[in-house]
Amino acid sequence: MDSPIEYVKGIGPSRAVVLKKELEIRTVGDMLAHYPFRYIDRSKFHLIRDINSDDTYIQLKAKLVDVREIPMGKRSRLEATIKDESGRLKLTWFQKIKYVRSNLIIGRDYLIFGKPNKYKGTYSLVHPDMQIMEPNKEPIKGGLQPVYPSGEKLSAKGFTSKGIEKVIKSILLEASKYIQEYLPQYILDKHKLMGRNEAVIQIHQPSDLDRLSQAKFRLKFDEFFILQLTLLKLKIAKMEKNKGMPFNQVGKMFNDFYKNHLPFKLTGAQKRVVREIRHDLGYGHQMNRLLQGDVGSGKTVVALLSMLLALDNGYQACLMAPTEILAHQHFEGITEIIDGMPIVTDILTGSTPAKKRKLMFEKLANGDIHILIGTHALLEDKVKFNNLGLSIIDEQHRFGVAQRARMWKKNVIPPHILVMTATPIPRTLAMTLYGDLEISVIDELPPGRKAIQTIHRYDSSRLRVFQFMKDEINKGRQVYVVYPLIEESETLDYKDLMDGYESIIRSFPKPKYQVSILHGRMKSEDKEFEMQRFVKGETQILVSTTVIEVGVNVPNASLMIIESTERFGLSQLHQLRGRVGRGADQSYCILMSSVKLSEHARTRIETMCRTNDGFEIADADLKLRGPGDIMGTRQSGILEFKIANLSTDSQILYLAREMAQEVMKEDPSLSEDRHLPISKAIARDMNKKNHWSKIS
């Protein structure tokens, strides 16, 4: 299985290069793990009159009755007519015309295979496979034909789907006896799993649909099972290695704040989450917990209570936010509600002057700063804490995995980690499904908050939307109008924004209406000026790009209008919607789009209109975008599964997780003879990857 692919007969060094570059196939084992992505059923014969779709391939037995070449300017095409007992059908070729014509014999019976093409209400077959039938002899049915992923560079080297099929077929003749079973018999029996050797053969050369289904189930189970065990082993190793700092005291800081400074009564969900965090912090192992709650659900006060626990136990705490606006908002909000308490807080961002930084770094190293709030600047090597015990990362989807990993190095004993998000990114959602990340959910809004009503409107309804804006403004409310900003087409986006702004100021003229504008090309002081005008209520409408996605808190704003909704991802739409609904008034989000929508865009819009639940939105995002690489640093895209799918194979996933937990409970070191092959399989898997999975 580990033999280099270049030594396979018919491949050689030159062709092996393209397999390595395009498909990351380096060994015989890698080649056998290049599974078909679909199958063509050549076990059935159709009649011409049965053709009713151009979605699937068909197989016919018919007589060739006519062949003719038709000029097309400098080129020509070949047309043929076939007939069976039910009717006639046209066949067409645009390439290799002379070769095809020389091999066609009018009056003979053929086995014909191809994909129907519908043009002006009539079906035809373009470039079909033609196989002459022996007189008075029934043709052999072809069974299930595998179709493999390929591409232009692969095809140029002969690795079309058929070329790959040929290579794999020859490999299986020699190598199938070396495909080793690693699951013990008791697991195979318990879940009635097909043997691994047979599963690999059946996935490439299926006997029938039932055997193919069993093979798929076994190989999907394997991928989930190995990953489950890998994550469980990493989790155990992390707990053994990173004992963590036990926060045994619930002391003066926490109790004083809770009794005398807490500005509102905690919801039941907030109290439950604080208990979960307190349990983790006192357990003696490093906490690695995700705190999920919609915008406005009260995550920040839970974060502050967690930081006070760190202070009560003699440690420092920090809170990292993705933007300066949000960092300042956290800093101002926290310093306001702890006013009068003996706690020193400070803020560090990219804009912090060098002189202030130097003094701050000295105080931080001496332990004179208790809570430090900031942006990515906290990750700089110069930022050294005296004794950092808790690191909180807000809006964690805005930070890369490698960036978040640097926070681990801010103390000899890695600090406890709490990541907060209003919408879990697919990578994190995948990790929670695997149970490698502890999770807390604030699923209760503070009293008086109303759920945001989300509505979809097409561009043709703009006048109705403008009237709704006026109705809300007449009630004393304020409105956001947000345009997309995509780096690749910044000029186009800027034009869209300015066109929209001019349209709004025409429809909402001064002096009755005041309109602010905010975008990335403005100077920082101009952005701050316009933002403050909106915050103070001096302007009723803020026309903006996505710079207001996080960190803007205007409780009086009741209406969010998102232009060109089809250009936003689900996570971003959910974040933008969270800018409203922060007061006691009923709030609305209107999703504007063109009539022409892709299937994915329509699904995103329907999801937003249906639910405000962050996890449901993340689950939909998972299905649309893929879960990311949970063992690596990519946060979205295709997970490194060869055949399993996290969204559609959830039942197999749960079965594999259950089995993995059972195995680890009985034999945590996987040292028993029956589990040694599993241990080797995990070792091979871990050697192929850099493991970031322990970082939330």
C-alpha positions in Angstrom: 0.0 0.0 0.0 2.9 2.4 0.6 4.7 1.6 -2.7 5.3 4.9 -4.7 2.8 5.4 -7.4 5.5 5.8 -10.1 6.3 2.1 -9.9 2.8 1.0 -10.9 2.9 -0.5 -14.4 1.9 2.1 -17.0 2.4 5.2 -14.8 6.1 6.0 -14.5 7.8 9.1 -13.1 6.4 11.6 -15.6 2.7 10.7 -15.1 3.2 10.3 -11.4 4.1 14.0 -11.1 0.6 15.1 -12.2 -1.1 12.6 -9.8 0.9 14.1 -6.9 0.3 17.7 -7.9 -3.4 17.5 -8.9 -4.7 14.8 -6.5 -2.0 14.4 -3.8 -1.7 10.7 -4.8 1.8 9.4 -3.9 1.3 5.8 -3.1 -0.7 2.7 -4.2 -2.9 3.2 -1.1 -3.6 6.8 -2.1 -4.7 5.7 -5.5 -7.1 3.2 -4.1 -8.5 5.9 -1.9 -9.4 8.0 -5.0 -13.0 6.9 -5.0 -15.6 7.3 -7.7 -17.9 10.3 -7.1 -20.8 8.6 -9.0 -21.7 5.5 -11.0 -23.3 5.0 -14.4 -25.8 2.1 -14.5 -25.1 0.0 -17.6 -27.0 -3.0 -16.3 -30.3 -1.8 -17.9 -31.6 -1.3 -21.5 -34.0 1.5 -22.5 -36.4 2.0 -25.4 -36.1 5.2 -27.4 -39.6 6.2 -26.4 -38.7 6.0 -22.7 -36.2 8.9 -22.9 -37.8 11.7 -20.7 -34.8 13.4 -19.1 -31.3 14.7 -20.0 -30.1 14.1 -16.4 -29.0 10.5 -16.7 -27.1 8.2 -19.1 -29.1 5.6 -21.0 -28.3 2.4 -22.8 -30.1 1.3 -26.0 -30.1 -1.6 -28.4 -31.0 -0.2 -31.9 -30.3 -0.5 -35.7 -28.3 2.1 -37.5 -30.4 3.3 -40.5 -28.7 6.4 -41.7 -25.4 8.3 -41.6 -24.7 11.7 -43.2 -22.1 14.4 -42.9 -23.4 18.0 -42.6 -21.2 21.0 -43.5 -20.9 23.7 -40.8 -18.8 26.5 -42.5 -15.2 25.3 -42.5 -16.1 22.3 -40.4 -18.8 19.7 -40.4 -20.7 17.4 -38.1 -21.7 13.8 -38.4 -25.3 12.8 -37.9 -26.7 9.3 -37.7 -30.2 7.9 -37.1 -31.0 4.7 -35.1 -34.3 3.0 -34.6 -35.8 0.4 -32.3 -39.3 -1.0 -31.9 -40.4 2.2 -30.2 -39.1 4.9 -32.4 -36.1 6.8 -33.9 -33.3 8.9 -32.4 -30.6 11.1 -33.8 -26.9 10.7 -32.9 -24.4 13.5 -33.4 -20.6 13.8 -33.5 -18.5 17.0 -33.8 -15.1 15.5 -33.5 -13.1 12.6 -35.1 -15.8 12.5 -37.8 -13.8 10.5 -40.4 -12.8 7.9 -37.9 -16.3 7.5 -36.5 -17.9 7.3 -40.0 -15.5 4.6 -41.1 -16.6 2.4 -38.3 -20.4 2.8 -38.7 -22.2 0.2 -40.8 -25.8 1.0 -41.9 -28.2 -1.9 -41.2 -26.2 -3.4 -38.3 -27.5 -3.6 -34.7 -25.5 -1.6 -32.1 -25.3 -1.3 -28.3 -25.4 2.5 -27.8 -24.6 4.4 -24.6 -24.7 8.1 -23.9 -26.4 11.1 -22.2 -29.5 12.5 -23.9 -29.4 16.1 -24.9 -32.7 18.0 -25.4 -32.8 20.7 -28.1 -36.0 22.4 -29.3 -38.1 19.7 -27.7 -36.2 16.8 -29.3 -33.7 14.4 -27.7 -30.5 13.3 -29.3 -27.2 11.6 -28.2 -24.0 13.5 -28.7 -20.8 11.5 -29.0 -22.3 8.3 -27.8 -20.4 5.1 -27.2 -21.1 2.6 -30.1 -20.5 -1.1 -29.8 -21.5 -3.4 -32.7 -23.7 -6.4 -31.6 -23.1 -9.9 -32.8 -26.0 -11.3 -34.8 -28.5 -13.4 -32.7 -26.3 -12.8 -29.6 -27.6 -11.0 -26.5 -25.1 -8.3 -25.4 -23.5 -8.5 -22.0 -24.8 -6.0 -19.5 -22.2 -3.6 -18.2 -23.1 -3.3 -14.6 -22.2 -0.2 -12.5 -19.5 1.9 -14.2 -17.5 4.1 -11.8 -16.9 7.8 -12.7 -13.8 9.3 -11.1 -12.9 13.0 -10.4 -10.5 14.2 -13.1 -9.5 17.5 -14.8 -7.8 19.1 -17.7 -4.2 18.5 -16.6 -5.0 14.9 -15.6 -6.8 14.2 -18.8 -3.8 15.5 -20.8 -1.7 12.7 -19.2 -4.4 10.1 -19.9 -6.0 10.2 -16.5 -9.6 10.7 -17.7 -12.2 8.9 -15.7 -11.7 5.8 -17.9 -7.9 6.1 -17.6 -8.1 6.2 -13.8 -10.5 3.3 -13.8 -8.1 1.3 -15.9 -5.2 2.0 -13.5 -7.2 1.1 -10.4 -8.4 -2.1 -12.0 -4.8 -3.2 -12.7 -3.8 -2.2 -9.2 -6.6 -4.2 -7.6 -5.5 -7.4 -9.5 -2.1 -7.2 -7.6 -2.8 -5.2 -4.5 -6.2 -6.3 -3.1 -4.6 -9.0 -1.0 -2.5 -6.4 0.8 -5.6 -4.3 2.0 -5.5 -5.1 5.7 -8.4 -5.2 8.1 -7.8 -3.0 11.2 -11.1 -3.3 12.9 -11.5 -6.1 15.5 -14.1 -8.7 14.8 -16.4 -7.6 17.6 -16.8 -4.2 15.9 -17.5 -5.7 12.5 -20.1 -8.1 14.0 -21.8 -5.4 16.2 -22.4 -3.0 13.2 -22.6 -5.7 10.5 -19.8 -4.0 8.6 -18.4 -5.3 5.3 -14.7 -6.3 5.5 -12.3 -3.5 4.5 -10.7 -5.6 1.6 -14.1 -6.3 0.1 -15.3 -2.7 0.6 -12.3 -1.2 -1.3 -12.9 -3.7 -4.2 -16.7 -3.0 -4.2 -16.3 0.8 -4.2 -14.3 0.6 -7.4 -16.0 -2.5 -9.0 -19.4 -2.9 -7.5 -21.3 -6.1 -8.0 -24.7 -4.5 -7.5 -26.3 -1.5 -5.7 -26.7 -3.3 -2.4 -23.0 -4.3 -2.2 -22.0 -0.7 -3.3 -24.1 0.7 -0.5 -22.5 -1.6 2.1 -19.0 -0.6 0.8 -19.8 3.1 1.1 -21.1 2.6 4.6 -18.0 0.8 5.7 -15.5 3.3 4.2 -17.5 6.3 5.6 -17.5 4.6 9.0 -13.7 4.2 8.8 -13.1 7.9 8.1 -15.4 9.1 10.9 -14.1 6.4 13.4 -10.4 7.2 12.8 -11.0 10.9 13.2 -13.1 10.3 16.4 -10.4 8.3 18.0 -7.7 10.7 16.9 -9.6 13.6 18.5 -10.3 11.7 21.7 -6.6 10.7 22.0 -5.6 14.4 21.4 -8.1 15.5 24.1 -6.8 13.0 26.6 -3.2 13.9 25.8 -4.0 17.6 26.1 -5.7 17.1 29.5 -2.7 15.1 30.8 -0.1 17.6 29.4 -2.0 20.9 30.1 -3.1 20.4 33.6 -4.2 24.0 33.7 -4.4 26.5 36.6 -7.1 25.6 39.1 -9.3 28.6 40.0 -10.4 27.4 43.4 -11.5 30.8 44.8 -14.8 32.5 44.1 -13.6 35.6 46.0 -14.0 39.3 46.7 -13.9 40.6 43.1 -16.6 38.2 41.8 -18.9 38.5 44.8 -18.6 42.3 45.1 -19.4 42.7 41.4 -22.3 40.3 41.5 -23.9 41.9 44.5 -23.1 45.6 44.0 -22.2 46.3 40.4 -24.1 44.0 38.1 -26.4 46.4 36.1 -29.2 43.8 35.5 -30.4 40.5 36.7 -28.8 37.5 34.8 -31.0 35.3 32.7 -31.3 31.7 33.6 -29.1 30.8 30.6 -26.4 33.2 31.7 -26.4 31.7 35.2 -26.1 28.2 33.8 -23.2 29.2 31.6 -21.4 30.9 34.4 -21.7 27.6 36.5 -20.3 25.6 33.5 -17.3 27.9 33.2 -16.7 27.9 37.0 -16.7 24.1 37.0 -14.1 24.1 34.1 -11.9 26.7 35.7 -11.8 24.8 39.0 -11.3 21.3 37.5 -7.4 21.4 37.3 -7.3 21.1 33.5 -7.1 23.8 30.9 -10.5 25.1 29.9 -11.2 25.1 26.1 -14.8 26.3 25.8 -17.0 27.8 23.1 -19.6 30.3 24.3 -22.4 30.8 21.7 -25.1 33.3 22.0 -26.9 35.7 19.6 -25.9 39.3 19.5 -27.4 41.0 22.6 -27.8 37.8 24.6 -25.3 38.9 27.3 -22.0 37.1 26.4 -19.9 40.1 27.5 -21.1 40.1 31.1 -20.4 36.3 31.3 -16.9 37.0 30.0 -16.4 39.7 32.7 -17.5 37.4 35.5 -15.1 34.7 34.1 -12.3 37.3 34.2 -13.1 38.3 37.8 -12.7 34.6 38.7 -9.1 34.8 37.3 -8.4 38.0 39.3 -9.7 36.3 42.5 -7.2 33.5 42.0 -4.2 35.9 41.4 -4.1 35.8 37.6 -4.5 38.3 34.8 -7.1 38.1 32.1 -7.3 39.5 28.5 -10.1 39.9 25.9 -9.2 40.0 22.2 -11.6 41.5 19.7 -11.3 41.6 15.9 -11.7 45.4 15.4 -10.7 48.6 17.2 -14.4 49.7 17.3 -15.4 46.5 19.1 -12.3 46.5 21.4 -13.1 50.1 22.5 -16.8 49.2 23.0 -15.7 46.3 25.3 -13.2 48.5 27.1 -15.7 51.4 27.7 -18.5 49.0 28.7 -16.4 47.0 31.1 -14.7 50.0 32.7 -18.1 51.6 33.2 -19.7 48.7 35.1 -16.6 47.9 37.3 -16.2 51.6 38.2 -15.2 51.9 41.8 -13.7 48.4 42.0 -9.9 48.0 42.6 -9.3 46.7 39.0 -6.8 48.2 36.5 -7.9 47.8 32.9 -6.2 49.0 29.7 -6.6 48.7 26.0 -4.1 47.9 23.3 -4.8 48.3 19.6 -2.8 49.1 16.5 -3.4 52.8 17.1 -1.9 52.8 20.6 1.0 55.3 20.6 4.5 53.9 21.1 5.1 55.9 24.3 1.9 54.5 25.9 2.8 51.0 24.7 6.1 51.0 26.5 4.6 52.0 29.8 1.7 49.5 29.3 4.1 46.7 28.6 6.0 47.4 31.9 2.8 47.5 33.9 1.6 44.3 32.3 4.8 42.4 33.0 4.8 43.6 36.6 1.2 42.5 37.1 -0.1 46.1 37.6 -2.7 45.7 34.8 -5.3 43.2 35.7 -7.4 43.1 32.5 -6.1 43.9 29.1 -8.5 44.4 26.2 -7.3 44.7 22.6 -7.2 43.6 19.0 -4.7 41.4 17.2 -2.0 43.6 18.9 -2.3 41.4 21.9 -0.7 38.6 19.9 2.6 40.6 19.4 5.7 39.0 21.0 6.3 42.2 23.0 3.1 41.7 24.9 4.2 39.7 28.0 1.9 39.1 30.9 3.0 38.6 34.5 0.7 35.6 35.0 -2.1 35.3 32.3 -4.8 32.9 33.5 -7.7 33.5 31.1 -7.8 34.5 27.5 -11.2 35.4 26.0 -11.5 35.7 22.2 -14.6 37.5 20.9 -16.1 37.0 17.4 -13.7 34.1 17.0 -14.6 33.5 13.4 -12.6 36.7 12.6 -9.3 35.2 13.8 -7.3 32.5 12.1 -6.5 29.3 13.9 -2.8 30.0 13.9 -3.4 33.4 15.3 -5.5 32.0 18.2 -2.8 29.4 18.8 -0.3 32.2 19.7 -2.4 33.0 22.7 -1.4 29.7 24.2 2.2 30.9 24.5 1.4 33.9 26.7 2.1 31.9 29.9 4.3 28.9 30.9 1.1 27.1 31.7 -1.3 27.7 28.8 -4.1 30.0 29.9 -7.7 28.9 30.0 -9.4 29.7 26.7 -13.0 31.0 26.2 -14.0 31.8 22.6 -17.3 33.7 22.0 -19.3 33.8 18.9 -22.8 34.8 17.7 -22.5 32.3 14.8 -20.2 29.3 15.1 -18.1 29.0 11.9 -18.3 25.6 10.2 -14.9 24.4 11.5 -16.0 25.1 15.1 -19.4 23.5 14.5 -17.7 20.4 13.2 -15.5 20.3 16.3 -18.6 20.5 18.6 -20.2 17.7 16.7 -17.1 15.6 17.5 -17.2 16.6 21.2 -13.6 17.9 21.2 -14.7 21.3 22.3 -16.8 22.0 25.4 -19.8 24.2 24.5 -22.0 26.6 26.4 -25.1 28.2 24.8 -26.9 31.4 25.9 -30.3 30.5 24.4 -32.3 33.2 26.2 -32.6 36.9 25.3 -32.7 39.4 28.1 -36.3 40.4 29.2 -38.1 42.8 26.9 -36.1 41.8 23.8 -38.2 40.9 20.7 -37.1 38.5 18.0 -36.0 40.3 14.8 -38.4 39.9 11.9 -36.6 39.1 8.7 -38.2 39.7 5.3 -37.0 39.1 1.7 -37.7 41.7 -1.0 -36.7 41.9 -4.6 -35.2 45.1 -6.1 -38.5 45.8 -7.8 -40.1 46.4 -4.4 -37.7 49.3 -3.5 -40.4 52.0 -3.3 -42.3 49.9 -0.7 -39.1 49.4 1.3 -38.4 53.2 1.2 -41.9 53.8 2.6 -41.3 51.3 5.4 -38.1 53.2 6.2 -40.0 56.4 6.5 -42.6 54.8 8.7 -39.9 53.6 11.1 -38.1 57.0 11.1 -41.5 58.7 11.8 -41.7 56.5 15.0 -38.3 58.0 16.0 -36.3 55.0 14.9 -33.1 54.8 12.9 -32.1 52.7 9.9 -29.0 50.9 8.5 -28.5 50.3 4.8 -25.6 48.0 4.1 -23.8 47.3 0.8 -21.4 44.4 0.2 -17.7 44.9 0.1 -15.7 42.2 -1.8 -12.0 42.9 -2.2 -11.8 41.6 -5.7 -14.2 44.2 -7.0 -13.7 47.1 -4.6 -14.3 49.7 -7.4 -17.6 48.2 -8.4 -18.7 47.9 -4.7 -17.8 51.6 -4.1 -19.9 52.6 -7.1 -22.8 50.5 -5.8 -22.5 52.2 -2.5 -22.4 55.7 -3.9 -25.2 55.0 -6.3 -27.3 53.7 -3.4 -26.4 56.7 -1.2 -27.4 59.2 -3.9 -30.7 57.3 -4.4 -31.4 57.5 -0.7 -30.6 61.2 -0.3 -33.0 61.9 -3.3 -35.8 59.9 -1.6 -35.0 61.2 1.9 -34.2 64.9 1.3 -32.9 67.4 3.9 -33.8 69.0 6.2 -36.5 66.4 7.3 -34.0 63.5 6.9 -30.3 63.3 7.7 -28.1 60.6 6.1 -24.6 59.4 7.2 -22.2 57.4 5.0 -19.5 55.0 6.1 -17.0 53.0 4.1 -13.4 51.8 4.1 -12.0 54.6 1.9 -12.7 57.2 4.5 -10.2 58.5 7.0 -10.4 57.1 10.5 -11.5 60.5 12.0 -14.2 60.9 9.3 -15.5 57.4 10.0 -15.6 58.1 13.7 -17.4 61.5 13.1 -20.1 59.9 10.9 -20.5 57.0 13.3 -21.0 59.3 16.3 -23.6 61.3 14.5 -25.6 58.1 14.0 -25.0 57.0 17.6 -26.2 60.3 19.0 -29.3 60.2 16.8 -28.3 63.3 14.7 -28.8 61.2 11.5 -31.6 58.8 10.9 -30.0 56.6 8.1 -26.5 55.2 8.0 -25.5 54.0 4.5 -22.5 51.7 5.0 -20.3 48.9 3.8 -19.8 45.9 6.1 -17.5 47.9 8.4 -20.5 48.0 10.8 -20.6 44.1 10.9 -19.4 44.1 14.5 -18.9 46.6 17.3 -21.8 49.1 16.6 -24.3 49.4 19.4 -27.3 51.7 18.6 -30.3 50.5 20.6 -32.6 53.0 18.8 -31.8 51.4 15.3 -34.8 49.2 14.4 -34.3 48.5 10.7 -31.4 46.8 8.9 -31.6 46.8 5.1 -29.0 44.6 3.4 -28.5 45.3 -0.3 -27.3 42.6 -2.8 -28.0 39.9 -0.1 -27.0 37.2 -2.6 -23.3 38.4 -2.3 -23.1 37.7 1.5 -22.4 34.5 3.4 -24.8 33.3 6.1 -22.4 34.1 9.0 -22.0 37.7 7.8 -25.8 38.1 7.2 -26.4 36.9 10.8 -23.8 39.3 12.2 -25.3 42.3 10.2 -28.8 41.5 11.4 -27.5 41.6 15.0 -26.9 45.3 14.7 -30.7 45.8 15.3 -32.9 44.3 17.9 -30.7 45.8 20.7 -33.5 47.8 22.3 -37.1 47.1 23.4 -38.7 48.0 20.1 -39.7 45.5 17.4 -36.9 45.4 14.9 -36.7 44.3 11.3 -34.2 43.1 8.7 -35.0 43.4 5.0 -32.9 41.3 2.6 -32.8 42.9 -0.8 -31.8 40.9 -3.9 -32.2 40.6 -7.6 -34.7 38.2 -9.1 -32.0 36.0 -10.5 -30.7 33.9 -7.5 -28.5 30.9 -7.4 -29.8 27.9 -5.5 -27.3 28.5 -2.7 -28.2 32.2 -2.4 -31.9 31.3 -2.3 -31.2 28.8 0.5 -29.2 31.4 2.5 -32.0 33.9 2.2 -34.7 31.3 3.2 -32.6 30.3 6.2 -32.3 33.9 7.4 -36.0 34.5 7.1 -36.9 31.3 8.9 -34.7 31.5 12.0 -32.7 33.7 14.3 -30.9 30.7 15.9 -27.2 30.9 15.4 -26.6 27.1 15.5 -29.3 26.5 12.9 -27.7 29.1 10.7 -24.3 27.5 11.2 -25.7 24.1 10.4 -27.1 25.5 7.1 -23.7 27.1 6.4 -22.0 23.8 7.1 -24.2 22.1 4.4 -23.5 24.9 1.9 -19.8 25.6 2.4 -18.4 22.4 4.0 -17.1 22.1 7.5 -13.5 23.2 7.0 -10.4 21.2 7.9 -10.8 20.5 11.6 -7.3 18.9 11.8 -5.7 21.8 10.0 -5.9 25.6 9.7 -8.6 26.0 7.0 -11.8 27.2 8.4 -14.2 26.4 5.6 -14.2 24.4 2.4 -14.0 20.7 2.0 -13.1 18.6 5.0 -10.3 16.1 4.3 -12.7 13.2 3.9 -12.4 11.0 0.8 -15.9 9.7 0.9 -17.8 10.8 4.1 -19.8 13.9 4.3 -20.4 15.6 7.6 -23.8 17.0 6.6 -25.4 14.0 4.9 -23.8 11.2 6.9 -24.7 12.3 10.4 -26.1 9.0 11.4 -22.8 7.2 10.5 -20.9 9.9 12.3 -22.9 9.4 15.6 -22.4 5.6 15.3 -18.7 6.0 14.8 -18.4 8.5 17.7 -20.3 6.1 20.0 -18.0 3.2 19.0 -14.9 5.4 19.4 -15.9 6.4 22.9 -16.6 2.8 23.8 -13.2 1.7 22.6 -11.4 4.5 24.4 -13.3 3.7 27.6 -12.2 0.1 27.5 -8.6 0.6 26.2 -7.5 4.3 26.4 -4.0 3.5 25.3 -5.2 1.2 22.5 -2.5 -1.3 23.6 -4.6 -4.5 23.6 -3.7 -6.9 20.8 -7.1 -6.5 19.2 -6.7 -2.7 19.1 -3.1 -2.5 17.9 -4.1 -2.3 14.2 -6.4 0.7 15.1 -3.5 2.4 16.8 -1.3 2.0 13.7 -4.1 3.4 11.5 -4.3 6.4 13.7 -0.6 6.9 13.7 -0.5 6.8 9.9 -3.3 9.4 9.8 -1.7 11.7 12.4 1.7 11.6 10.5 0.0 13.1 7.5 -1.3 16.2 9.2 -0.4 19.1 11.4 -2.8 19.0 14.3 -4.4 22.3 15.3 -7.6 20.6 16.5 -6.9 21.3 20.1 -7.2 25.0 19.4 -10.7 26.3 19.4 
